[in-house]
Amino acid sequence: MFEAMQGMHKLSRTLMAGMGGLLSECQRAASRIADLVDTGSFILRIIDDQGGLMFEVLTLDTDKQVANSHYDLPPGMKIIDIDEKMR
């Protein structure tokens, strides 16, 4: 899962790099998260602007085995080719 996160963030960073200074605050934050993921880190807690808890990892089980089908896309979701969309 961690390798998949790294791949997604690298792709996201590549797409955002082409936008130069046109990045929104959310896109800049996503780029900073991608930098963390590249260092082998990931977010354990997200706090909103008012100090409210939005997300928190409570436990990490490293010895669990999950079937590959666990990561299948939900029904109705489609895989798109980013290169094709950028043309």
PDB file of N, CA, C and O in Angstrom:
ATOM      1  N   MET A   1       0.828  -1.187   0.000  1.00  0.00           N
ATOM      2  CA  MET A   1       0.000   0.000   0.000  1.00  0.00           C
ATOM      3  C   MET A   1       0.876   1.256   0.000  1.00  0.00           C
ATOM      4  O   MET A   1       0.583   2.237  -0.683  1.00  0.00           O
ATOM      5  N   PHE A   2       1.958   1.199   0.782  1.00  0.00           N
ATOM      6  CA  PHE A   2       2.844   2.355   0.861  1.00  0.00           C
ATOM      7  C   PHE A   2       3.480   2.638  -0.503  1.00  0.00           C
ATOM      8  O   PHE A   2       3.614   3.797  -0.896  1.00  0.00           O
ATOM      9  N   GLU A   3       3.868   1.592  -1.221  1.00  0.00           N
ATOM     10  CA  GLU A   3       4.440   1.780  -2.554  1.00  0.00           C
ATOM     11  C   GLU A   3       3.412   2.394  -3.502  1.00  0.00           C
ATOM     12  O   GLU A   3       3.760   3.233  -4.333  1.00  0.00           O
ATOM     13  N   ALA A   4       2.161   1.987  -3.384  1.00  0.00           N
ATOM     14  CA  ALA A   4       1.099   2.560  -4.215  1.00  0.00           C
ATOM     15  C   ALA A   4       0.925   4.045  -3.892  1.00  0.00           C
ATOM     16  O   ALA A   4       0.737   4.856  -4.799  1.00  0.00           O
ATOM     17  N   MET A   5       0.986   4.407  -2.610  1.00  0.00           N
ATOM     18  CA  MET A   5       0.883   5.819  -2.218  1.00  0.00           C
ATOM     19  C   MET A   5       2.032   6.614  -2.822  1.00  0.00           C
ATOM     20  O   MET A   5       1.827   7.719  -3.326  1.00  0.00           O
ATOM     21  N   GLN A   6       3.242   6.060  -2.775  1.00  0.00           N
ATOM     22  CA  GLN A   6       4.389   6.759  -3.345  1.00  0.00           C
ATOM     23  C   GLN A   6       4.182   6.993  -4.844  1.00  0.00           C
ATOM     24  O   GLN A   6       4.458   8.081  -5.350  1.00  0.00           O
ATOM     25  N   GLY A   7       3.697   5.973  -5.547  1.00  0.00           N
ATOM     26  CA  GLY A   7       3.448   6.111  -6.977  1.00  0.00           C
ATOM     27  C   GLY A   7       2.414   7.169  -7.288  1.00  0.00           C
ATOM     28  O   GLY A   7       2.590   7.955  -8.219  1.00  0.00           O
ATOM     29  N   MET A   8       1.333   7.200  -6.516  1.00  0.00           N
ATOM     30  CA  MET A   8       0.282   8.202  -6.739  1.00  0.00           C
ATOM     31  C   MET A   8       0.809   9.610  -6.492  1.00  0.00           C
ATOM     32  O   MET A   8       0.510  10.529  -7.255  1.00  0.00           O
ATOM     33  N   HIS A   9       1.585   9.781  -5.440  1.00  0.00           N
ATOM     34  CA  HIS A   9       2.099  11.111  -5.128  1.00  0.00           C
ATOM     35  C   HIS A   9       3.130  11.575  -6.158  1.00  0.00           C
ATOM     36  O   HIS A   9       3.191  12.762  -6.480  1.00  0.00           O
ATOM     37  N   LYS A  10       3.935  10.654  -6.674  1.00  0.00           N
ATOM     38  CA  LYS A  10       4.897  11.032  -7.713  1.00  0.00           C
ATOM     39  C   LYS A  10       4.168  11.484  -8.967  1.00  0.00           C
ATOM     40  O   LYS A  10       4.555  12.475  -9.585  1.00  0.00           O
ATOM     41  N   LEU A  11       3.118  10.770  -9.350  1.00  0.00           N
ATOM     42  CA  LEU A  11       2.329  11.157 -10.515  1.00  0.00           C
ATOM     43  C   LEU A  11       1.672  12.518 -10.279  1.00  0.00           C
ATOM     44  O   LEU A  11       1.666  13.375 -11.162  1.00  0.00           O
ATOM     45  N   SER A  12       1.125  12.704  -9.093  1.00  0.00           N
ATOM     46  CA  SER A  12       0.482  13.969  -8.740  1.00  0.00           C
ATOM     47  C   SER A  12       1.480  15.117  -8.822  1.00  0.00           C
ATOM     48  O   SER A  12       1.153  16.183  -9.343  1.00  0.00           O
ATOM     49  N   ARG A  13       2.687  14.913  -8.314  1.00  0.00           N
ATOM     50  CA  ARG A  13       3.711  15.951  -8.334  1.00  0.00           C
ATOM     51  C   ARG A  13       4.094  16.283  -9.775  1.00  0.00           C
ATOM     52  O   ARG A  13       4.292  17.451 -10.109  1.00  0.00           O
ATOM     53  N   THR A  14       4.198  15.271 -10.624  1.00  0.00           N
ATOM     54  CA  THR A  14       4.542  15.487 -12.028  1.00  0.00           C
ATOM     55  C   THR A  14       3.480  16.329 -12.712  1.00  0.00           C
ATOM     56  O   THR A  14       3.801  17.258 -13.453  1.00  0.00           O
ATOM     57  N   LEU A  15       2.218  16.010 -12.466  1.00  0.00           N
ATOM     58  CA  LEU A  15       1.127  16.773 -13.072  1.00  0.00           C
ATOM     59  C   LEU A  15       1.118  18.213 -12.574  1.00  0.00           C
ATOM     60  O   LEU A  15       0.890  19.140 -13.351  1.00  0.00           O
ATOM     61  N   MET A  16       1.365  18.399 -11.289  1.00  0.00           N
ATOM     62  CA  MET A  16       1.328  19.749 -10.721  1.00  0.00           C
ATOM     63  C   MET A  16       2.530  20.576 -11.160  1.00  0.00           C
ATOM     64  O   MET A  16       2.430  21.799 -11.258  1.00  0.00           O
ATOM     65  N   ALA A  17       3.665  19.933 -11.426  1.00  0.00           N
ATOM     66  CA  ALA A  17       4.864  20.662 -11.837  1.00  0.00           C
ATOM     67  C   ALA A  17       4.611  21.414 -13.139  1.00  0.00           C
ATOM     68  O   ALA A  17       5.144  22.506 -13.339  1.00  0.00           O
ATOM     69  N   GLY A  18       3.810  20.845 -14.013  1.00  0.00           N
ATOM     70  CA  GLY A  18       3.500  21.488 -15.280  1.00  0.00           C
ATOM     71  C   GLY A  18       2.604  22.703 -15.127  1.00  0.00           C
ATOM     72  O   GLY A  18       2.442  23.479 -16.069  1.00  0.00           O
ATOM     73  N   MET A  19       2.020  22.877 -13.946  1.00  0.00           N
ATOM     74  CA  MET A  19       1.101  23.996 -13.729  1.00  0.00           C
ATOM     75  C   MET A  19       1.822  25.219 -13.173  1.00  0.00           C
ATOM     76  O   MET A  19       1.228  26.293 -13.080  1.00  0.00           O
ATOM     77  N   GLY A  20       3.104  25.071 -12.800  1.00  0.00           N
ATOM     78  CA  GLY A  20       3.894  26.200 -12.316  1.00  0.00           C
ATOM     79  C   GLY A  20       3.267  26.894 -11.127  1.00  0.00           C
ATOM     80  O   GLY A  20       2.918  26.254 -10.135  1.00  0.00           O
ATOM     81  N   GLY A  21       3.124  28.203 -11.229  1.00  0.00           N
ATOM     82  CA  GLY A  21       2.603  29.010 -10.127  1.00  0.00           C
ATOM     83  C   GLY A  21       1.097  29.008 -10.031  1.00  0.00           C
ATOM     84  O   GLY A  21       0.541  29.766  -9.236  1.00  0.00           O
ATOM     85  N   LEU A  22       0.415  28.191 -10.805  1.00  0.00           N
ATOM     86  CA  LEU A  22      -1.038  28.175 -10.811  1.00  0.00           C
ATOM     87  C   LEU A  22      -1.625  27.188  -9.817  1.00  0.00           C
ATOM     88  O   LEU A  22      -2.804  26.846  -9.909  1.00  0.00           O
ATOM     89  N   LEU A  23      -0.823  26.728  -8.873  1.00  0.00           N
ATOM     90  CA  LEU A  23      -1.284  25.717  -7.925  1.00  0.00           C
ATOM     91  C   LEU A  23      -2.143  26.333  -6.829  1.00  0.00           C
ATOM     92  O   LEU A  23      -1.846  27.411  -6.314  1.00  0.00           O
ATOM     93  N   SER A  24      -3.202  25.634  -6.488  1.00  0.00           N
ATOM     94  CA  SER A  24      -4.035  26.069  -5.366  1.00  0.00           C
ATOM     95  C   SER A  24      -3.341  25.682  -4.062  1.00  0.00           C
ATOM     96  O   SER A  24      -2.353  24.947  -4.072  1.00  0.00           O
ATOM     97  N   GLU A  25      -3.848  26.168  -2.969  1.00  0.00           N
ATOM     98  CA  GLU A  25      -3.296  25.827  -1.658  1.00  0.00           C
ATOM     99  C   GLU A  25      -3.381  24.314  -1.418  1.00  0.00           C
ATOM    100  O   GLU A  25      -2.460  23.717  -0.859  1.00  0.00           O
ATOM    101  N   CYS A  26      -4.478  23.707  -1.839  1.00  0.00           N
ATOM    102  CA  CYS A  26      -4.640  22.250  -1.674  1.00  0.00           C
ATOM    103  C   CYS A  26      -3.604  21.490  -2.495  1.00  0.00           C
ATOM    104  O   CYS A  26      -3.054  20.491  -2.030  1.00  0.00           O
ATOM    105  N   GLN A  27      -3.337  21.953  -3.703  1.00  0.00           N
ATOM    106  CA  GLN A  27      -2.353  21.286  -4.548  1.00  0.00           C
ATOM    107  C   GLN A  27      -0.945  21.429  -3.966  1.00  0.00           C
ATOM    108  O   GLN A  27      -0.153  20.489  -4.027  1.00  0.00           O
ATOM    109  N   ARG A  28      -0.628  22.600  -3.402  1.00  0.00           N
ATOM    110  CA  ARG A  28       0.687  22.781  -2.767  1.00  0.00           C
ATOM    111  C   ARG A  28       0.812  21.871  -1.554  1.00  0.00           C
ATOM    112  O   ARG A  28       1.882  21.314  -1.308  1.00  0.00           O
ATOM    113  N   ALA A  29      -0.267  21.714  -0.795  1.00  0.00           N
ATOM    114  CA  ALA A  29      -0.248  20.809   0.365  1.00  0.00           C
ATOM    115  C   ALA A  29      -0.049  19.369  -0.089  1.00  0.00           C
ATOM    116  O   ALA A  29       0.686  18.615   0.548  1.00  0.00           O
ATOM    117  N   ALA A  30      -0.695  18.983  -1.182  1.00  0.00           N
ATOM    118  CA  ALA A  30      -0.531  17.628  -1.708  1.00  0.00           C
ATOM    119  C   ALA A  30       0.912  17.388  -2.131  1.00  0.00           C
ATOM    120  O   ALA A  30       1.433  16.285  -1.970  1.00  0.00           O
ATOM    121  N   SER A  31       1.553  18.410  -2.666  1.00  0.00           N
ATOM    122  CA  SER A  31       2.953  18.287  -3.063  1.00  0.00           C
ATOM    123  C   SER A  31       3.844  18.102  -1.840  1.00  0.00           C
ATOM    124  O   SER A  31       4.795  17.322  -1.878  1.00  0.00           O
ATOM    125  N   ARG A  32       3.544  18.812  -0.758  1.00  0.00           N
ATOM    126  CA  ARG A  32       4.324  18.642   0.477  1.00  0.00           C
ATOM    127  C   ARG A  32       4.128  17.242   1.050  1.00  0.00           C
ATOM    128  O   ARG A  32       5.070  16.651   1.578  1.00  0.00           O
ATOM    129  N   ILE A  33       2.904  16.706   0.950  1.00  0.00           N
ATOM    130  CA  ILE A  33       2.644  15.338   1.405  1.00  0.00           C
ATOM    131  C   ILE A  33       3.440  14.357   0.552  1.00  0.00           C
ATOM    132  O   ILE A  33       3.992  13.387   1.073  1.00  0.00           O
ATOM    133  N   ALA A  34       3.502  14.603  -0.759  1.00  0.00           N
ATOM    134  CA  ALA A  34       4.279  13.735  -1.642  1.00  0.00           C
ATOM    135  C   ALA A  34       5.743  13.727  -1.238  1.00  0.00           C
ATOM    136  O   ALA A  34       6.401  12.688  -1.291  1.00  0.00           O
ATOM    137  N   ASP A  35       6.255  14.887  -0.834  1.00  0.00           N
ATOM    138  CA  ASP A  35       7.644  14.951  -0.371  1.00  0.00           C
ATOM    139  C   ASP A  35       7.836  14.080   0.868  1.00  0.00           C
ATOM    140  O   ASP A  35       8.848  13.389   0.987  1.00  0.00           O
ATOM    141  N   LEU A  36       6.882  14.107   1.783  1.00  0.00           N
ATOM    142  CA  LEU A  36       6.974  13.264   2.978  1.00  0.00           C
ATOM    143  C   LEU A  36       6.959  11.784   2.615  1.00  0.00           C
ATOM    144  O   LEU A  36       7.749  11.003   3.145  1.00  0.00           O
ATOM    145  N   VAL A  37       6.065  11.404   1.716  1.00  0.00           N
ATOM    146  CA  VAL A  37       5.947  10.006   1.309  1.00  0.00           C
ATOM    147  C   VAL A  37       7.255   9.535   0.689  1.00  0.00           C
ATOM    148  O   VAL A  37       7.669   8.397   0.910  1.00  0.00           O
ATOM    149  N   ASP A  38       7.911  10.398  -0.085  1.00  0.00           N
ATOM    150  CA  ASP A  38       9.186  10.032  -0.706  1.00  0.00           C
ATOM    151  C   ASP A  38      10.267   9.743   0.327  1.00  0.00           C
ATOM    152  O   ASP A  38      11.197   8.983   0.054  1.00  0.00           O
ATOM    153  N   THR A  39      10.156  10.335   1.497  1.00  0.00           N
ATOM    154  CA  THR A  39      11.161  10.097   2.536  1.00  0.00           C
ATOM    155  C   THR A  39      10.825   8.878   3.384  1.00  0.00           C
ATOM    156  O   THR A  39      11.535   8.572   4.342  1.00  0.00           O
ATOM    157  N   GLY A  40       9.742   8.178   3.036  1.00  0.00           N
ATOM    158  CA  GLY A  40       9.348   6.999   3.805  1.00  0.00           C
ATOM    159  C   GLY A  40       8.419   7.337   4.947  1.00  0.00           C
ATOM    160  O   GLY A  40       8.212   6.519   5.843  1.00  0.00           O
ATOM    161  N   SER A  41       7.858   8.528   4.928  1.00  0.00           N
ATOM    162  CA  SER A  41       6.942   8.980   5.978  1.00  0.00           C
ATOM    163  C   SER A  41       5.529   9.070   5.415  1.00  0.00           C
ATOM    164  O   SER A  41       5.335   9.095   4.200  1.00  0.00           O
ATOM    165  N   PHE A  42       4.568   9.118   6.290  1.00  0.00           N
ATOM    166  CA  PHE A  42       3.211   9.416   5.852  1.00  0.00           C
ATOM    167  C   PHE A  42       2.452  10.059   7.006  1.00  0.00           C
ATOM    168  O   PHE A  42       2.883  10.012   8.158  1.00  0.00           O
ATOM    169  N   ILE A  43       1.329  10.649   6.678  1.00  0.00           N
ATOM    170  CA  ILE A  43       0.546  11.437   7.623  1.00  0.00           C
ATOM    171  C   ILE A  43      -0.184  10.525   8.602  1.00  0.00           C
ATOM    172  O   ILE A  43      -0.858   9.579   8.195  1.00  0.00           O
ATOM    173  N   LEU A  44      -0.047  10.815   9.894  1.00  0.00           N
ATOM    174  CA  LEU A  44      -0.761  10.069  10.925  1.00  0.00           C
ATOM    175  C   LEU A  44      -1.956  10.831  11.473  1.00  0.00           C
ATOM    176  O   LEU A  44      -2.890  10.231  12.006  1.00  0.00           O
ATOM    177  N   ARG A  45      -1.926  12.157  11.343  1.00  0.00           N
ATOM    178  CA  ARG A  45      -3.031  12.963  11.870  1.00  0.00           C
ATOM    179  C   ARG A  45      -3.180  14.215  11.005  1.00  0.00           C
ATOM    180  O   ARG A  45      -2.194  14.854  10.637  1.00  0.00           O
ATOM    181  N   ILE A  46      -4.423  14.550  10.692  1.00  0.00           N
ATOM    182  CA  ILE A  46      -4.723  15.782   9.966  1.00  0.00           C
ATOM    183  C   ILE A  46      -5.672  16.604  10.818  1.00  0.00           C
ATOM    184  O   ILE A  46      -6.706  16.115  11.275  1.00  0.00           O
ATOM    185  N   ILE A  47      -5.303  17.865  11.025  1.00  0.00           N
ATOM    186  CA  ILE A  47      -6.090  18.813  11.823  1.00  0.00           C
ATOM    187  C   ILE A  47      -6.561  19.928  10.890  1.00  0.00           C
ATOM    188  O   ILE A  47      -5.780  20.416  10.074  1.00  0.00           O
ATOM    189  N   ASP A  48      -7.824  20.335  10.999  1.00  0.00           N
ATOM    190  CA  ASP A  48      -8.307  21.422  10.141  1.00  0.00           C
ATOM    191  C   ASP A  48      -7.859  22.778  10.683  1.00  0.00           C
ATOM    192  O   ASP A  48      -7.206  22.855  11.724  1.00  0.00           O
ATOM    193  N   ASP A  49      -8.219  23.850   9.964  1.00  0.00           N
ATOM    194  CA  ASP A  49      -7.783  25.202  10.331  1.00  0.00           C
ATOM    195  C   ASP A  49      -8.275  25.643  11.703  1.00  0.00           C
ATOM    196  O   ASP A  49      -7.665  26.507  12.332  1.00  0.00           O
ATOM    197  N   GLN A  50      -9.372  25.056  12.170  1.00  0.00           N
ATOM    198  CA  GLN A  50      -9.918  25.427  13.476  1.00  0.00           C
ATOM    199  C   GLN A  50      -9.401  24.511  14.590  1.00  0.00           C
ATOM    200  O   GLN A  50      -9.844  24.619  15.733  1.00  0.00           O
ATOM    201  N   GLY A  51      -8.475  23.617  14.265  1.00  0.00           N
ATOM    202  CA  GLY A  51      -7.916  22.724  15.278  1.00  0.00           C
ATOM    203  C   GLY A  51      -8.696  21.444  15.478  1.00  0.00           C
ATOM    204  O   GLY A  51      -8.385  20.658  16.372  1.00  0.00           O
ATOM    205  N   GLY A  52      -9.722  21.222  14.643  1.00  0.00           N
ATOM    206  CA  GLY A  52     -10.515  19.997  14.758  1.00  0.00           C
ATOM    207  C   GLY A  52      -9.828  18.821  14.082  1.00  0.00           C
ATOM    208  O   GLY A  52      -9.192  18.982  13.040  1.00  0.00           O
ATOM    209  N   LEU A  53      -9.954  17.664  14.661  1.00  0.00           N
ATOM    210  CA  LEU A  53      -9.360  16.450  14.123  1.00  0.00           C
ATOM    211  C   LEU A  53     -10.150  15.971  12.909  1.00  0.00           C
ATOM    212  O   LEU A  53     -11.353  15.727  13.002  1.00  0.00           O
ATOM    213  N   MET A  54      -9.473  15.837  11.772  1.00  0.00           N
ATOM    214  CA  MET A  54     -10.127  15.373  10.552  1.00  0.00           C
ATOM    215  C   MET A  54      -9.809  13.906  10.271  1.00  0.00           C
ATOM    216  O   MET A  54     -10.647  13.179   9.737  1.00  0.00           O
ATOM    217  N   PHE A  55      -8.611  13.475  10.624  1.00  0.00           N
ATOM    218  CA  PHE A  55      -8.150  12.127  10.297  1.00  0.00           C
ATOM    219  C   PHE A  55      -7.039  11.761  11.269  1.00  0.00           C
ATOM    220  O   PHE A  55      -6.192  12.592  11.597  1.00  0.00           O
ATOM    221  N   GLU A  56      -7.047  10.513  11.728  1.00  0.00           N
ATOM    222  CA  GLU A  56      -5.974  10.071  12.615  1.00  0.00           C
ATOM    223  C   GLU A  56      -5.794   8.560  12.483  1.00  0.00           C
ATOM    224  O   GLU A  56      -6.758   7.797  12.551  1.00  0.00           O
ATOM    225  N   VAL A  57      -4.546   8.143  12.294  1.00  0.00           N
ATOM    226  CA  VAL A  57      -4.218   6.719  12.282  1.00  0.00           C
ATOM    227  C   VAL A  57      -4.023   6.309  13.734  1.00  0.00           C
ATOM    228  O   VAL A  57      -3.193   6.881  14.440  1.00  0.00           O
ATOM    229  N   LEU A  58      -4.781   5.327  14.174  1.00  0.00           N
ATOM    230  CA  LEU A  58      -4.704   4.875  15.561  1.00  0.00           C
ATOM    231  C   LEU A  58      -3.800   3.660  15.726  1.00  0.00           C
ATOM    232  O   LEU A  58      -3.117   3.522  16.741  1.00  0.00           O
ATOM    233  N   THR A  59      -3.798   2.781  14.728  1.00  0.00           N
ATOM    234  CA  THR A  59      -2.933   1.602  14.795  1.00  0.00           C
ATOM    235  C   THR A  59      -2.407   1.269  13.402  1.00  0.00           C
ATOM    236  O   THR A  59      -3.032   1.589  12.391  1.00  0.00           O
ATOM    237  N   LEU A  60      -1.266   0.631  13.374  1.00  0.00           N
ATOM    238  CA  LEU A  60      -0.688   0.124  12.134  1.00  0.00           C
ATOM    239  C   LEU A  60      -0.398  -1.347  12.331  1.00  0.00           C
ATOM    240  O   LEU A  60       0.434  -1.712  13.161  1.00  0.00           O
ATOM    241  N   ASP A  61      -1.076  -2.196  11.573  1.00  0.00           N
ATOM    242  CA  ASP A  61      -0.825  -3.626  11.625  1.00  0.00           C
ATOM    243  C   ASP A  61       0.080  -3.975  10.453  1.00  0.00           C
ATOM    244  O   ASP A  61      -0.327  -3.862   9.297  1.00  0.00           O
ATOM    245  N   THR A  62       1.290  -4.393  10.742  1.00  0.00           N
ATOM    246  CA  THR A  62       2.241  -4.690   9.679  1.00  0.00           C
ATOM    247  C   THR A  62       2.303  -6.174   9.336  1.00  0.00           C
ATOM    248  O   THR A  62       2.996  -6.561   8.395  1.00  0.00           O
ATOM    249  N   ASP A  63       1.597  -6.996  10.077  1.00  0.00           N
ATOM    250  CA  ASP A  63       1.664  -8.434   9.847  1.00  0.00           C
ATOM    251  C   ASP A  63       0.400  -8.995   9.196  1.00  0.00           C
ATOM    252  O   ASP A  63       0.220 -10.213   9.160  1.00  0.00           O
ATOM    253  N   LYS A  64      -0.474  -8.137   8.685  1.00  0.00           N
ATOM    254  CA  LYS A  64      -1.731  -8.582   8.077  1.00  0.00           C
ATOM    255  C   LYS A  64      -1.528  -8.951   6.620  1.00  0.00           C
ATOM    256  O   LYS A  64      -0.758  -8.303   5.911  1.00  0.00           O
ATOM    257  N   GLN A  65      -2.212  -9.983   6.175  1.00  0.00           N
ATOM    258  CA  GLN A  65      -2.212 -10.390   4.779  1.00  0.00           C
ATOM    259  C   GLN A  65      -3.572 -10.029   4.187  1.00  0.00           C
ATOM    260  O   GLN A  65      -4.612 -10.398   4.732  1.00  0.00           O
ATOM    261  N   VAL A  66      -3.554  -9.312   3.080  1.00  0.00           N
ATOM    262  CA  VAL A  66      -4.788  -8.884   2.431  1.00  0.00           C
ATOM    263  C   VAL A  66      -4.763  -9.372   0.986  1.00  0.00           C
ATOM    264  O   VAL A  66      -3.749  -9.241   0.301  1.00  0.00           O
ATOM    265  N   ALA A  67      -5.860  -9.924   0.531  1.00  0.00           N
ATOM    266  CA  ALA A  67      -5.952 -10.395  -0.854  1.00  0.00           C
ATOM    267  C   ALA A  67      -5.820  -9.216  -1.816  1.00  0.00           C
ATOM    268  O   ALA A  67      -6.278  -8.113  -1.517  1.00  0.00           O
ATOM    269  N   ASN A  68      -5.200  -9.445  -2.956  1.00  0.00           N
ATOM    270  CA  ASN A  68      -5.044  -8.391  -3.957  1.00  0.00           C
ATOM    271  C   ASN A  68      -6.382  -7.778  -4.357  1.00  0.00           C
ATOM    272  O   ASN A  68      -6.444  -6.594  -4.687  1.00  0.00           O
ATOM    273  N   SER A  69      -7.449  -8.568  -4.331  1.00  0.00           N
ATOM    274  CA  SER A  69      -8.770  -8.065  -4.720  1.00  0.00           C
ATOM    275  C   SER A  69      -9.279  -6.985  -3.758  1.00  0.00           C
ATOM    276  O   SER A  69     -10.205  -6.242  -4.086  1.00  0.00           O
ATOM    277  N   HIS A  70      -8.681  -6.906  -2.592  1.00  0.00           N
ATOM    278  CA  HIS A  70      -9.049  -5.869  -1.619  1.00  0.00           C
ATOM    279  C   HIS A  70      -8.856  -4.467  -2.205  1.00  0.00           C
ATOM    280  O   HIS A  70      -9.543  -3.524  -1.812  1.00  0.00           O
ATOM    281  N   TYR A  71      -7.918  -4.340  -3.146  1.00  0.00           N
ATOM    282  CA  TYR A  71      -7.595  -3.041  -3.735  1.00  0.00           C
ATOM    283  C   TYR A  71      -8.261  -2.815  -5.091  1.00  0.00           C
ATOM    284  O   TYR A  71      -7.926  -1.858  -5.788  1.00  0.00           O
ATOM    285  N   ASP A  72      -9.195  -3.679  -5.473  1.00  0.00           N
ATOM    286  CA  ASP A  72      -9.928  -3.503  -6.726  1.00  0.00           C
ATOM    287  C   ASP A  72     -10.756  -2.223  -6.669  1.00  0.00           C
ATOM    288  O   ASP A  72     -11.221  -1.813  -5.606  1.00  0.00           O
ATOM    289  N   LEU A  73     -10.929  -1.608  -7.821  1.00  0.00           N
ATOM    290  CA  LEU A  73     -11.774  -0.419  -7.892  1.00  0.00           C
ATOM    291  C   LEU A  73     -13.224  -0.781  -7.599  1.00  0.00           C
ATOM    292  O   LEU A  73     -13.674  -1.869  -7.958  1.00  0.00           O
ATOM    293  N   PRO A  74     -13.954   0.114  -6.954  1.00  0.00           N
ATOM    294  CA  PRO A  74     -15.385  -0.128  -6.720  1.00  0.00           C
ATOM    295  C   PRO A  74     -16.133  -0.175  -8.054  1.00  0.00           C
ATOM    296  O   PRO A  74     -15.672   0.393  -9.044  1.00  0.00           O
ATOM    297  N   PRO A  75     -17.277  -0.843  -8.082  1.00  0.00           N
ATOM    298  CA  PRO A  75     -18.081  -0.892  -9.312  1.00  0.00           C
ATOM    299  C   PRO A  75     -18.386   0.515  -9.819  1.00  0.00           C
ATOM    300  O   PRO A  75     -18.689   1.419  -9.040  1.00  0.00           O
ATOM    301  N   GLY A  76     -18.301   0.680 -11.130  1.00  0.00           N
ATOM    302  CA  GLY A  76     -18.601   1.966 -11.739  1.00  0.00           C
ATOM    303  C   GLY A  76     -17.396   2.881 -11.898  1.00  0.00           C
ATOM    304  O   GLY A  76     -17.471   3.867 -12.632  1.00  0.00           O
ATOM    305  N   MET A  77     -16.288   2.580 -11.231  1.00  0.00           N
ATOM    306  CA  MET A  77     -15.079   3.399 -11.348  1.00  0.00           C
ATOM    307  C   MET A  77     -14.312   2.959 -12.594  1.00  0.00           C
ATOM    308  O   MET A  77     -14.293   1.776 -12.935  1.00  0.00           O
ATOM    309  N   LYS A  78     -13.678   3.921 -13.272  1.00  0.00           N
ATOM    310  CA  LYS A  78     -12.930   3.621 -14.485  1.00  0.00           C
ATOM    311  C   LYS A  78     -11.483   4.068 -14.320  1.00  0.00           C
ATOM    312  O   LYS A  78     -11.198   5.056 -13.642  1.00  0.00           O
ATOM    313  N   ILE A  79     -10.586   3.337 -14.940  1.00  0.00           N
ATOM    314  CA  ILE A  79      -9.182   3.740 -14.993  1.00  0.00           C
ATOM    315  C   ILE A  79      -9.045   4.662 -16.197  1.00  0.00           C
ATOM    316  O   ILE A  79      -9.510   4.343 -17.291  1.00  0.00           O
ATOM    317  N   ILE A  80      -8.405   5.804 -15.990  1.00  0.00           N
ATOM    318  CA  ILE A  80      -8.199   6.733 -17.097  1.00  0.00           C
ATOM    319  C   ILE A  80      -6.701   6.866 -17.359  1.00  0.00           C
ATOM    320  O   ILE A  80      -5.883   6.672 -16.460  1.00  0.00           O
ATOM    321  N   ASP A  81      -6.359   7.196 -18.582  1.00  0.00           N
ATOM    322  CA  ASP A  81      -4.983   7.416 -18.983  1.00  0.00           C
ATOM    323  C   ASP A  81      -4.692   8.909 -18.844  1.00  0.00           C
ATOM    324  O   ASP A  81      -5.189   9.720 -19.626  1.00  0.00           O
ATOM    325  N   ILE A  82      -3.888   9.265 -17.850  1.00  0.00           N
ATOM    326  CA  ILE A  82      -3.592  10.677 -17.581  1.00  0.00           C
ATOM    327  C   ILE A  82      -2.916  11.332 -18.782  1.00  0.00           C
ATOM    328  O   ILE A  82      -3.242  12.466 -19.133  1.00  0.00           O
ATOM    329  N   ASP A  83      -1.976  10.626 -19.418  1.00  0.00           N
ATOM    330  CA  ASP A  83      -1.306  11.190 -20.586  1.00  0.00           C
ATOM    331  C   ASP A  83      -2.318  11.563 -21.661  1.00  0.00           C
ATOM    332  O   ASP A  83      -2.209  12.620 -22.282  1.00  0.00           O
ATOM    333  N   GLU A  84      -3.295  10.702 -21.877  1.00  0.00           N
ATOM    334  CA  GLU A  84      -4.317  10.956 -22.881  1.00  0.00           C
ATOM    335  C   GLU A  84      -5.152  12.180 -22.497  1.00  0.00           C
ATOM    336  O   GLU A  84      -5.498  12.986 -23.361  1.00  0.00           O
ATOM    337  N   LYS A  85      -5.475  12.325 -21.222  1.00  0.00           N
ATOM    338  CA  LYS A  85      -6.278  13.467 -20.774  1.00  0.00           C
ATOM    339  C   LYS A  85      -5.514  14.771 -20.892  1.00  0.00           C
ATOM    340  O   LYS A  85      -6.121  15.825 -21.076  1.00  0.00           O
ATOM    341  N   MET A  86      -4.185  14.721 -20.790  1.00  0.00           N
ATOM    342  CA  MET A  86      -3.374  15.939 -20.838  1.00  0.00           C
ATOM    343  C   MET A  86      -3.165  16.445 -22.269  1.00  0.00           C
ATOM    344  O   MET A  86      -2.742  17.584 -22.466  1.00  0.00           O
ATOM    345  N   ARG A  87      -3.460  15.606 -23.267  1.00  0.00           N
ATOM    346  CA  ARG A  87      -3.276  16.031 -24.678  1.00  0.00           C
ATOM    347  C   ARG A  87      -4.358  16.947 -25.136  1.00  0.00           C
ATOM    348  O   ARG A  87      -4.348  17.388 -26.286  1.00  0.00           O
TER     349      ARG A  87
END
